[in-house]
Amino acid sequence: MENTSTLERTPPVTSIHTPSQLTSKGRVVRAFPSAIFKYLLIGFGILVAMQLLIVAEFVNDIRPGRLLFEKFYFDREANFPAFFSAFILFFSSLLLAVIASLKRQDQDGFWRQWQGLSFVFLFLALDESVSLHELLIEPLHNMFNLTGYLRFSWVIVGGLFAMVFAVAYLKFLFSLSPQMRLRFILAGAVFVLGAVVFEMLGGNYFTDGNPDPTTDNQTPTYLVIMTLEEAFEMAGILLFISTLFAYIKQHYNKLIISVEQPGEVVRV
């Protein structure tokens, strides 16, 4: 008698489809962009509210609680704001990878540009997680004695990259519809305003040493600028995620991920 426990099963195959591409077999998972984006906005609102509370306490000569400061202060690493920023950057990379895959299936000539964007956002997520860009600050600062608006000297590299990237993606940008093009530009402008412009302004008011408001080391002006910097960065990424959701809805109606299993049909 044959032992059914030793029967081999064909492994499931995961693929990305639009509704018109979906076959009759497969496990179907549907994402709801509006719900996802709503929760991201709620998270963003909570983080900004906690940061404003910290700044308000400092401005009024009240030392923020250590737990509140460590978990929610924007200018620290490995806390909730840092995790949230890294997550939304990674989520953007994932959405871009999905679009690139769909474009490649459609033999679209710009699928590599979508894939390139996915890699860029994946790198930004990694950078946000381990602060790679901050490794440039002290060497450039000491080498060229940079002060004032260039105190956070990585903005030189970041600004140059942004300009080169914008030029390289001009053709791709103009391949988009006018509405999508405007939304891409707006999201990018908001992000760069925070990541570069407010970063430079903050450098002009930064006091060398431990950037900890509980030590009275930073001025209220710096704290406000730094808050705007981080908030604009997050807002720019969220605008970009909203734009990607709108792009998927416009071009593919909805996104369906199927796990094909021979002889099995499950719909969720």
C-alpha positions in Angstrom: 0.0 0.0 0.0 1.3 3.4 -0.9 2.1 5.6 2.1 0.4 8.9 1.3 2.6 10.8 3.8 5.5 10.3 1.3 3.7 11.7 -1.7 5.4 14.7 -3.2 3.5 17.9 -3.6 4.2 20.5 -6.2 5.5 23.6 -4.4 3.3 26.7 -4.6 4.3 29.4 -7.0 3.8 33.0 -5.9 3.2 35.6 -8.6 1.8 39.1 -9.0 -1.2 39.6 -11.2 -3.7 42.2 -12.3 -7.4 41.0 -12.2 -7.3 40.2 -15.9 -4.2 38.0 -15.6 -5.5 35.9 -12.7 -6.3 32.3 -13.5 -9.0 30.2 -11.8 -6.5 28.5 -9.5 -4.7 30.2 -6.7 -4.8 31.7 -3.3 -5.7 35.3 -3.6 -4.6 38.1 -1.3 -6.1 41.6 -1.7 -4.6 44.7 -0.2 -6.6 47.7 0.7 -4.5 50.8 0.0 -6.8 53.3 1.7 -6.8 51.3 5.0 -3.0 50.9 4.9 -2.4 54.6 4.2 -4.8 55.6 7.0 -2.8 53.7 9.5 0.4 55.2 8.2 -1.1 58.7 8.6 -2.2 57.9 12.2 1.3 56.7 13.0 2.8 59.8 11.5 0.4 62.0 13.5 1.2 60.3 16.8 5.0 60.7 16.2 4.7 64.4 15.4 2.5 65.0 18.4 5.0 63.3 20.7 7.9 65.3 19.2 6.0 68.6 19.6 5.3 67.7 23.3 9.1 67.2 23.8 9.9 70.5 22.1 7.2 72.3 24.1 8.5 71.0 27.4 12.0 72.0 26.5 11.0 75.5 25.4 9.1 76.0 28.7 12.1 74.8 30.7 10.6 71.5 31.5 13.0 68.5 31.1 11.2 65.8 29.0 10.8 62.5 30.6 13.6 60.1 29.8 11.3 57.4 28.4 9.4 59.9 26.2 12.7 61.4 25.0 14.4 58.1 24.2 11.4 56.6 22.4 10.0 59.5 20.5 12.7 62.3 20.1 13.3 62.8 16.3 17.0 63.4 16.6 17.8 59.9 18.1 18.5 56.6 16.5 16.8 53.2 17.1 13.5 54.6 18.4 9.9 54.8 17.1 10.4 57.7 14.6 13.6 56.1 13.2 11.8 52.7 12.8 8.8 54.4 11.2 10.9 56.3 8.7 12.8 53.1 7.7 9.6 51.2 7.4 7.8 53.7 5.1 11.0 53.9 2.9 11.1 50.1 2.7 7.3 50.0 2.0 7.9 52.4 -0.9 10.7 50.2 -2.2 8.3 47.2 -2.1 5.5 49.1 -4.0 8.0 50.2 -6.6 9.3 46.6 -7.0 5.7 45.4 -7.5 5.1 48.1 -10.2 8.5 47.2 -11.9 7.4 43.5 -12.0 4.0 44.4 -13.5 5.7 46.7 -16.0 8.2 43.9 -17.0 5.3 41.5 -17.5 3.7 44.1 -19.8 7.1 44.6 -21.6 7.0 48.3 -20.7 10.1 50.2 -21.7 10.5 51.9 -18.4 10.4 48.9 -16.1 14.1 49.2 -15.3 13.5 52.8 -14.1 10.9 51.6 -11.7 13.3 48.9 -10.5 16.0 51.5 -10.1 13.7 53.6 -7.9 13.0 50.5 -5.8 16.7 50.0 -5.2 17.2 53.6 -4.3 14.4 53.5 -1.7 15.8 50.2 -0.4 19.1 51.9 0.1 17.4 54.9 1.8 15.6 52.5 4.2 19.0 50.8 5.0 20.6 54.2 5.5 17.8 55.3 7.8 18.2 52.1 9.8 22.0 52.3 10.4 22.7 56.1 9.6 25.2 55.4 6.9 25.1 59.1 5.7 26.3 60.3 9.2 29.6 58.5 8.5 30.3 61.4 6.1 29.7 64.2 8.5 32.8 64.3 10.7 35.4 63.4 8.0 34.1 66.1 5.6 33.7 68.5 8.6 37.2 68.0 9.8 38.8 67.9 6.3 37.3 71.1 5.0 36.4 72.8 8.3 32.8 73.1 7.3 30.5 75.1 9.5 27.2 76.9 9.4 24.8 75.7 6.8 27.3 72.9 5.8 27.9 71.7 9.3 26.1 68.5 8.4 28.3 68.0 5.5 26.6 65.0 4.1 24.1 67.4 2.5 26.7 68.2 -0.2 26.7 64.5 -1.3 23.0 64.3 -0.9 22.3 67.4 -2.9 24.6 66.3 -5.7 22.9 62.9 -5.8 19.5 64.5 -5.9 20.4 66.7 -8.9 22.1 63.8 -10.8 19.1 61.6 -10.1 16.6 64.2 -11.2 18.4 64.7 -14.5 18.8 60.9 -15.1 15.0 60.4 -14.5 13.7 63.3 -16.6 12.7 61.0 -19.5 10.9 58.7 -17.1 9.2 61.6 -15.4 7.8 62.9 -18.6 6.5 59.5 -19.5 4.0 59.8 -16.7 0.6 61.5 -17.1 0.6 65.2 -16.1 -1.2 64.5 -12.9 1.1 61.7 -11.8 4.1 63.8 -12.8 3.0 66.6 -10.6 2.4 64.2 -7.6 5.9 62.7 -8.1 7.5 66.1 -8.2 5.5 67.3 -5.1 6.5 64.3 -3.1 10.1 64.6 -4.1 10.2 68.3 -3.3 8.7 67.9 0.2 11.2 65.1 0.9 14.2 67.2 -0.3 13.0 70.2 1.5 13.2 68.3 4.8 16.3 66.1 4.0 18.5 68.9 2.5 17.1 72.4 3.1 16.0 72.1 6.7 19.1 69.9 7.4 21.3 72.8 6.2 19.3 75.3 8.3 19.6 73.1 11.3 23.4 72.9 10.8 23.6 76.6 11.2 22.0 76.5 14.6 23.5 73.2 15.8 25.6 73.2 19.0 28.4 70.6 18.8 28.2 68.0 21.5 25.5 65.6 22.5 22.2 66.6 20.7 20.1 66.0 23.8 17.6 68.7 24.9 17.6 67.2 28.4 21.2 68.6 28.7 20.2 72.1 27.6 22.7 71.6 24.8 20.5 72.7 21.8 18.6 75.9 21.3 14.8 76.0 20.8 15.4 77.2 17.2 17.4 74.1 16.4 14.8 71.8 17.9 12.0 73.5 15.8 14.1 73.2 12.6 15.0 69.6 13.3 11.4 68.8 13.9 10.4 70.3 10.6 13.2 68.5 8.9 12.1 65.0 10.0 8.4 65.8 9.6 8.9 66.9 6.0 11.0 63.9 5.2 8.2 61.5 6.5 5.5 63.6 4.9 7.3 63.4 1.5 7.6 59.6 1.7 3.9 59.3 2.7 2.9 61.5 -0.3 5.0 59.2 -2.5 3.3 56.1 -1.1 -0.1 57.7 -1.8 1.0 58.5 -5.3 2.1 54.9 -5.9 -1.2 53.6 -4.6 -3.0 56.0 -7.0 -0.7 54.8 -9.9 -1.5 51.2 -9.2 -5.2 51.9 -9.0 -5.1 54.0 -12.2 -3.2 51.5 -14.3 -4.0 48.1 -12.8 -7.3 48.7 -11.0 -6.3 46.6 -8.1 -3.4 44.4 -7.1 -3.7 40.7 -6.7 -1.1 38.3 -5.4 -1.8 34.7 -6.1 -0.2 31.6 -4.7 -1.0 28.9 -7.3 -1.5 25.4 -5.8 -2.5 22.6 -8.2 -5.8 21.2 -7.3 -6.5 23.8 -4.7 -8.6 26.9 -5.0 -8.7 29.3 -2.0 -10.0 32.8 -2.1 -9.5 35.3 0.8 
